[in-house]
């Protein structure tokens, strides 16, 4: 009966999708590393034995996963041997989106460390399939890029990363200024499998996905399963000026020097520089990690304030971008939310075009040359510049001038098709950012509707005592839920400091008290079987509405964007 009600009311977990993959996995050969478990609890010799096992078994595992993929019309040999594996990578991603949800079960571990260290057999046999897909992705890279190979991640700077002492595809450090590259395909496959499986019920923000039934709809800003392999093959992880791509960037224009707005180009990551600051300049690890982000954070702050992020990224971070524009958080804190990465997929077409031209470590005019001239002429490096809003303003002025020169020249050359008045206004409104007034109006409108429902419910109490009382309880509980969700999301996502979070907590408390005060008379009528409210019930009703209104008024508004 409960299952019927859940399906009829569309609550609880939707029916799991059915597919052939679970049946095929029932007979799937398990991947049995000699020393499973947490690699940090193993001896280094045991971790090396796990690496030797993968190297000796990879051809067998490729045959196993190739046979599985063949059941769904995919040819793994195309990914391994054809000149361009990108069509296969796209087909592999489609297969994962369509078939993986049927193989996910609640028995799948929820923590990454447990997922990676669990035995890959029995009810968790899907982990063997995911390991084999990871081997396939890794081989697609290492067979085309000899500088990448299967290795243990033993780098000291990676000791706090989940890849440490595990078998990964890696490229060794290239000189003192460029860290080694670690491609943890197993972790990527497991994370995607878990996200897709759990995504049947919730999106990446933890909200229920309405009306999707048994089909997973990925967010607009998700990346394909083979994205990391494609970036490696296109040279996206190579040092600037020393790209050894096995493939041309997909969709790159033929005109030399023209940018490719859609390519997954990696401009910079803070982790590339922390070890240099620690080992070459003697900074302590904490200070090195903090300073490694500063130069690119200046540039990222400029991009965000000028509206040059891609719309979906700007919308997902609109409150943080608004807080940065109001100087309530720094560009470093803003960039932290983007995992301290600057990648082409984050930027608009115009932002990518300018970044490809200007954001370079060498060459004229280069961003780092300008940064050094403006702020670091008397410092050991541009990574020693402290972050202050005054320094941000100086960088913004320099980049604004370079941007204007670049844009004017690009229009003269006809290299880019840009609207003549498309330059973002300084301090202009961030795309997708809600103003404080509109955010508060949306909350108050929702609450006003719930108060109206309260009043209509009470109007029918005299005619339908029991039914109306039941409705009153339901409406009271459900109606207060929506504003509470607004508050909880705002408390979690709004970067307004402790006072902002305290205001959210106070407003939530007032709303809960208001709900209890309103629901109490209805519960009392249900218990007593009365046909009409008593005199004292109306006082509770008025108190509940008053507390509800106070909670709505106490709710802090979203940060507005300066115009």
C-alpha positions in Angstrom: 0.0 0.0 0.0 2.8 2.4 0.9 4.6 1.6 -2.4 1.4 2.4 -4.3 1.0 5.7 -2.5 4.6 6.7 -3.2 4.2 5.9 -6.9 0.8 7.7 -7.0 2.0 10.8 -5.2 5.4 10.7 -7.0 7.4 10.6 -3.8 10.3 8.5 -2.8 12.8 7.0 -5.2 11.6 6.5 -8.8 11.6 3.0 -10.3 15.1 2.0 -11.2 15.7 1.9 -14.9 16.0 -1.6 -16.5 18.7 -2.5 -18.8 21.0 -5.4 -19.9 24.0 -4.2 -18.0 23.2 -5.8 -14.6 22.7 -9.2 -16.3 26.0 -8.9 -18.1 27.8 -7.9 -14.9 26.5 -11.0 -13.1 29.1 -13.0 -15.2 31.7 -10.3 -15.3 35.3 -11.4 -14.4 36.4 -9.5 -11.3 39.5 -7.3 -11.2 41.6 -8.7 -8.3 44.5 -6.5 -7.4 46.9 -8.3 -5.1 46.6 -5.7 -2.4 43.2 -3.9 -2.3 42.5 -1.4 0.3 43.6 2.1 1.3 47.0 2.6 -0.4 48.2 4.9 2.4 47.9 1.9 4.8 49.9 -0.3 2.5 53.6 -0.6 2.2 55.1 1.0 -0.9 56.2 -2.4 -2.2 52.6 -3.6 -2.0 51.4 -0.5 -4.0 54.1 -1.3 -6.6 52.8 -4.9 -6.8 49.3 -3.4 -7.6 51.0 -1.5 -10.5 52.7 -4.6 -11.8 49.4 -6.5 -11.7 47.7 -3.8 -13.8 50.5 -3.8 -16.4 50.5 -7.6 -16.7 46.7 -7.9 -16.8 45.7 -4.8 -18.9 45.5 -6.7 -22.2 43.2 -9.2 -20.6 41.1 -6.5 -19.0 40.9 -4.6 -22.3 39.5 -7.8 -23.9 37.0 -8.2 -21.1 35.6 -4.6 -21.3 35.8 -4.7 -25.1 33.5 -7.7 -25.1 31.1 -5.9 -22.8 31.0 -2.8 -24.9 30.5 -4.9 -28.0 27.2 -6.1 -26.5 26.0 -2.5 -26.9 27.5 -1.9 -30.3 30.7 -0.1 -29.3 34.1 -1.1 -30.7 36.8 -0.6 -28.1 39.4 -1.2 -30.8 38.3 2.0 -32.5 39.3 4.0 -29.4 42.6 2.2 -29.1 43.8 2.1 -32.7 42.0 4.7 -34.8 43.8 8.0 -35.5 41.1 10.1 -33.8 39.5 8.4 -30.8 37.1 11.3 -30.0 34.1 9.8 -31.8 34.6 6.7 -29.7 34.9 8.8 -26.5 31.6 10.5 -27.3 29.9 7.1 -27.9 31.4 5.8 -24.6 29.9 8.8 -22.8 26.4 8.2 -24.3 26.6 4.6 -23.3 27.5 5.5 -19.7 24.6 7.9 -19.5 22.1 5.4 -20.9 23.3 2.1 -19.2 25.1 2.9 -16.0 21.9 4.0 -14.0 20.6 0.4 -14.3 23.7 -1.0 -12.6 23.9 1.4 -9.7 22.5 0.1 -6.4 22.3 1.6 -2.9 25.0 -0.9 -1.9 27.5 1.3 -3.9 29.7 3.1 -1.4 29.0 6.8 -0.9 32.5 7.9 0.0 35.3 8.2 -2.7 37.9 6.5 -0.5 35.7 3.5 0.2 34.7 3.3 -3.5 38.4 3.1 -4.5 39.5 0.6 -1.8 36.5 -1.8 -1.9 36.8 -5.3 -3.3 35.7 -5.2 -6.9 33.4 -8.3 -6.9 30.1 -9.6 -5.5 27.5 -6.9 -5.1 30.2 -4.4 -6.1 31.2 -6.1 -9.3 30.4 -2.8 -11.1 33.7 -1.5 -9.7 35.6 -4.1 -11.9 33.8 -2.8 -14.9 34.6 0.8 -14.0 38.3 -0.1 -13.4 38.4 -1.7 -16.9 36.8 1.4 -18.4 39.5 3.4 -16.6 42.2 1.2 -18.1 40.7 1.7 -21.6 40.7 5.5 -21.2 44.3 5.3 -19.9 45.4 3.2 -22.8 43.8 5.6 -25.3 46.2 8.2 -23.9 49.4 6.3 -23.3 49.3 4.6 -26.8 49.3 8.1 -28.4 51.4 10.1 -25.9 54.7 8.3 -25.0 55.3 10.9 -22.3 52.3 9.5 -20.3 52.6 6.1 -18.7 51.0 4.0 -16.0 52.7 4.9 -12.7 52.2 5.1 -9.0 51.5 8.6 -7.8 54.3 9.0 -5.3 54.8 12.8 -5.7 55.3 14.4 -2.3 53.1 17.4 -3.2 50.2 15.0 -3.9 50.3 13.2 -0.5 47.0 14.7 0.5 45.3 13.8 -2.8 43.1 10.7 -3.3 45.5 9.6 -6.1 48.5 9.3 -3.8 50.2 5.9 -4.0 47.5 4.6 -6.4 48.0 3.4 -10.0 47.3 6.4 -12.4 48.3 7.6 -15.8 50.9 10.3 -15.2 53.4 12.5 -16.9 56.5 13.4 -15.0 57.4 16.9 -13.9 58.7 19.1 -16.7 61.3 21.3 -15.2 61.0 23.4 -12.0 58.1 25.5 -13.2 55.6 22.8 -14.3 54.3 20.1 -12.1 53.7 16.5 -13.2 50.3 15.7 -14.5 48.2 13.0 -12.8 45.2 11.5 -14.7 43.2 9.4 -12.2 40.8 7.7 -14.6 39.6 5.2 -12.0 38.4 7.9 -9.7 36.8 9.8 -12.6 34.9 6.6 -13.7 33.7 5.8 -10.2 32.6 9.4 -9.5 30.7 9.6 -12.7 29.0 6.2 -12.1 27.9 7.3 -8.6 26.8 10.7 -9.8 24.8 9.3 -12.6 23.2 6.6 -10.4 22.3 9.0 -7.6 21.3 11.7 -10.2 18.1 9.8 -10.9 16.7 11.4 -7.8 18.7 14.6 -7.5 20.6 17.1 -9.6 24.1 18.3 -8.7 22.7 20.9 -6.3 20.9 18.2 -4.3 17.4 19.1 -5.7 14.9 16.6 -6.9 14.9 16.3 -10.7 11.2 16.7 -11.7 9.6 14.7 -14.5 12.6 12.8 -15.6 11.3 9.3 -14.7 14.0 6.8 -15.1 16.2 9.0 -17.3 19.2 10.9 -15.9 19.5 14.4 -17.3 23.1 15.7 -16.8 23.6 19.3 -15.8 24.5 21.7 -18.6 28.0 22.2 -17.2 28.9 18.5 -16.8 31.9 17.2 -18.8 31.9 13.9 -20.8 33.4 10.8 -19.4 36.3 10.9 -21.8 37.0 14.7 -21.3 40.3 14.2 -19.4 41.6 11.8 -22.0 40.7 14.2 -24.8 42.4 17.2 -23.1 45.6 15.1 -22.6 45.6 14.1 -26.3 45.1 17.7 -27.4 47.9 18.9 -25.2 45.8 20.8 -22.7 47.9 19.7 -19.8 51.2 20.6 -21.5 53.3 23.7 -20.5 52.5 26.9 -22.6 54.8 27.0 -25.6 55.6 23.3 -25.4 52.4 21.5 -26.5 53.0 18.0 -27.7 49.4 17.2 -28.8 48.6 13.9 -30.4 45.5 15.4 -31.8 44.6 18.9 -33.0 42.1 20.8 -30.8 38.7 19.8 -31.9 37.0 22.5 -33.9 40.1 24.7 -33.9 40.1 27.4 -36.6 42.7 27.1 -39.4 43.8 30.8 -39.1 47.1 30.8 -37.1 46.7 32.5 -33.7 42.9 32.4 -33.8 41.4 31.2 -30.6 39.1 28.3 -30.2 36.3 29.4 -27.9 34.9 25.9 -27.4 38.0 23.9 -26.8 38.6 22.4 -23.3 41.9 24.3 -22.9 43.4 24.4 -19.5 44.8 27.8 -18.9 46.1 27.4 -15.4 45.7 25.6 -12.1 47.0 26.8 -8.8 48.4 23.4 -8.0 50.9 23.8 -10.8 52.8 26.5 -8.9 52.6 25.6 -5.2 55.5 23.1 -5.2 57.7 25.7 -7.0 57.0 28.3 -4.3 57.7 25.7 -1.6 60.9 24.1 -3.0 62.4 26.9 -5.1 61.5 29.9 -2.9 61.4 28.3 0.5 57.8 29.2 1.4 56.1 27.1 4.0 53.5 24.7 2.4 50.4 26.7 3.6 51.8 30.0 2.4 52.9 28.4 -0.9 49.4 27.0 -1.5 47.8 30.4 -0.7 50.2 32.4 -3.0 50.0 29.9 -5.8 46.5 31.1 -6.6 47.0 34.9 -6.4 48.2 35.8 -10.0 45.5 33.8 -11.8 42.9 34.9 -9.2 43.5 38.5 -10.3 42.8 37.6 -13.9 39.8 35.4 -12.9 38.3 38.3 -10.9 38.6 40.5 -13.9 36.9 38.0 -16.1 34.0 37.5 -13.6 33.5 41.2 -13.1 33.4 41.9 -16.8 30.8 39.2 -17.6 33.2 37.0 -19.5 32.3 33.7 -17.8 30.1 31.3 -19.7 26.4 31.8 -18.7 25.9 28.5 -17.0 29.0 28.9 -14.8 28.0 32.5 -14.0 24.5 31.5 -13.0 25.8 28.7 -10.8 28.1 31.2 -8.9 26.0 34.3 -9.3 25.8 35.0 -5.5 29.6 34.6 -5.1 30.3 36.8 -8.1 27.9 39.4 -6.7 29.7 39.2 -3.4 33.0 39.7 -5.1 31.7 42.7 -7.1 30.7 44.2 -3.8 34.2 43.4 -2.4 32.8 41.2 0.3 35.0 38.3 -0.8 38.3 38.3 -2.7 39.0 37.0 -6.1 41.0 34.2 -4.5 38.0 33.1 -2.5 35.9 33.3 -5.7 38.4 31.2 -7.6 38.4 28.7 -4.7 34.8 27.9 -5.5 35.9 27.0 -9.1 38.5 24.6 -7.7 41.4 27.0 -8.5 41.2 26.0 -12.2 40.9 28.2 -15.2 39.6 26.1 -18.1 38.2 27.1 -21.5 34.8 25.6 -20.8 34.3 28.2 -18.0 34.6 31.2 -20.3 32.4 32.8 -22.9 33.4 32.8 -26.5 34.8 36.3 -26.2 36.5 35.5 -22.9 38.2 32.4 -24.4 39.3 34.5 -27.4 41.0 37.1 -25.2 42.4 34.6 -22.8 44.0 32.6 -25.6 45.7 35.8 -26.9 46.7 37.4 -23.6 46.9 34.9 -20.7 50.3 33.5 -21.3 53.4 33.0 -19.2 55.7 34.3 -21.9 55.4 36.4 -25.1 54.2 40.0 -25.7 51.8 41.2 -24.6 51.5 38.6 -21.9 49.5 38.8 -18.7 52.4 37.7 -16.5 54.7 40.3 -18.0 52.1 43.0 -17.3 51.5 41.7 -13.8 55.2 41.7 -13.0 55.6 45.3 -14.4 52.6 46.6 -12.4 53.1 44.9 -9.1 56.1 42.6 -8.8 59.0 44.6 -10.3 60.9 44.5 -6.9 59.7 41.0 -5.9 61.2 37.5 -6.5 58.3 36.6 -8.7 54.7 37.6 -9.5 53.6 34.8 -7.2 54.9 36.9 -4.2 52.4 39.7 -4.8 49.9 39.9 -1.9 46.2 39.9 -2.7 44.5 43.2 -1.9 41.6 45.0 -3.4 44.0 47.9 -4.3 46.2 45.5 -6.2 43.1 44.0 -7.9 42.1 47.5 -9.1 45.5 48.1 -10.5 45.5 44.7 -12.4 41.9 45.5 -13.6 43.1 48.8 -15.1 46.0 47.1 -16.9 43.9 44.2 -18.3 41.1 46.7 -19.3 43.7 48.5 -21.5 45.0 45.3 -23.0 41.5 44.1 -23.6 40.5 47.3 -25.4 43.6 47.1 -27.7 43.0 43.5 -28.5 39.4 44.0 -29.3 40.0 46.9 -31.5 42.7 45.0 -33.5 40.6 41.9 -33.7 37.7 43.9 -35.3 40.1 45.5 -37.7 41.6 42.2 -38.8 38.2 40.6 -39.0 39.6 37.6 -37.1 36.6 37.7 -34.7 33.0 38.5 -35.2 32.2 40.6 -32.2 29.3 43.0 -31.8 30.6 46.6 -31.8 29.2 47.5 -28.4 29.5 44.1 -26.8 32.2 45.1 -24.2 31.0 44.5 -20.7 30.6 47.6 -18.6 32.9 48.0 -15.7 31.2 46.7 -12.6 28.2 45.8 -14.8 25.5 43.3 -13.9 26.7 39.7 -13.9 24.7 37.5 -16.3 22.3 35.4 -14.4 22.8 37.3 -11.1 19.6 38.0 -9.2 19.3 41.3 -7.5 18.5 41.4 -3.8 15.1 42.9 -4.5 14.0 40.1 -6.9 15.4 37.4 -4.6 13.4 38.7 -1.7 10.3 39.3 -3.7 10.4 35.7 -4.8 10.5 34.5 -1.2 7.8 36.9 -0.1 5.5 36.0 -3.0 5.8 32.3 -2.1 5.0 33.1 1.6 2.1 35.4 0.8 0.6 32.5 -1.2 0.9 30.2 1.8 -0.7 32.7 4.1 -3.6 32.9 1.7 -3.9 29.1 1.7 -4.0 29.3 5.6 -6.9 31.7 5.5 -8.9 29.7 3.0 -8.4 26.6 5.0 -9.7 28.2 8.1 -12.8 29.5 6.2 -13.9 26.0 5.6 -13.3 24.6 9.1 -16.9 25.1 10.2 -18.4 23.1 7.3 -15.9 20.3 7.1 -14.2 20.0 10.5 -12.2 16.8 10.2 -11.3 17.1 6.5 -10.4 20.8 6.8 -8.4 20.3 9.9 -6.4 17.6 8.2 -5.8 19.9 5.2 -4.8 22.6 7.6 -2.1 20.4 9.1 -0.9 19.4 5.7 -0.9 22.9 4.3 0.8 24.3 7.4 3.6 21.8 7.2 4.0 21.9 3.4 3.6 25.7 3.1 6.4 26.5 5.5 8.7 24.0 3.7 9.2 26.2 0.7 10.5 29.3 2.5 12.7 27.1 4.7 14.3 25.7 1.6 15.0 29.2 0.4 16.7 30.0 3.7 18.7 26.8 3.9 20.0 27.3 0.3 20.8 30.9 1.0 22.6 30.0 4.3 24.7 27.5 2.4 25.4 29.4 -0.7 25.5 33.1 0.2 29.0 34.2 1.1 27.9 36.9 3.5 29.8 35.8 6.6 28.6 34.8 10.0 26.0 37.6 10.3 24.4 36.4 7.1 24.2 32.8 8.4 22.9 34.0 11.8 20.1 35.9 10.1 19.2 32.9 8.1 19.1 30.8 11.3 16.9 33.3 13.1 14.5 33.6 10.2 14.2 29.8 10.0 13.5 29.6 13.7 10.7 32.1 13.4 9.2 30.2 10.5 9.2 27.0 12.4 7.6 28.6 15.5 5.0 30.1 13.2 4.2 26.8 11.7 3.9 25.1 15.1 1.6 27.9 16.4 -0.6 27.6 13.3 -0.8 23.9 13.2 -1.5 23.4 17.0 -5.3 24.5 16.8 -5.9 22.1 13.8 -4.2 19.2 15.7 -6.3 20.0 18.8 -9.5 19.9 16.7 -8.5 16.6 15.3 -7.9 15.1 18.7 -11.1 16.5 20.3 -13.3 15.9 17.3 -14.6 19.5 17.5 -16.6 21.0 14.6 -15.3 24.6 15.1 -12.4 26.3 16.6 -12.4 27.6 20.1 -11.8 31.2 21.0 -8.2 30.5 22.0 -7.5 28.9 18.6 -7.8 32.2 16.8 -5.0 33.7 19.0 -2.8 30.8 18.0 -3.7 31.5 14.4 -2.8 35.1 14.6 0.4 34.3 16.5 1.4 31.8 13.8 0.8 34.3 11.0 2.7 37.0 12.9 5.7 34.7 13.5 5.6 33.6 9.9 5.6 37.2 8.7 8.5 38.1 11.1 10.5 35.2 9.8 10.0 36.3 6.2 11.0 39.8 7.0 14.1 38.6 8.9 15.3 36.6 5.9 18.4 38.3 4.6 18.2 39.4 1.0 20.6 38.1 -1.7 23.6 40.3 -2.4 22.8 42.9 -5.0 25.1 43.7 -7.9 26.4 47.2 -8.1 25.5 49.1 -11.2 
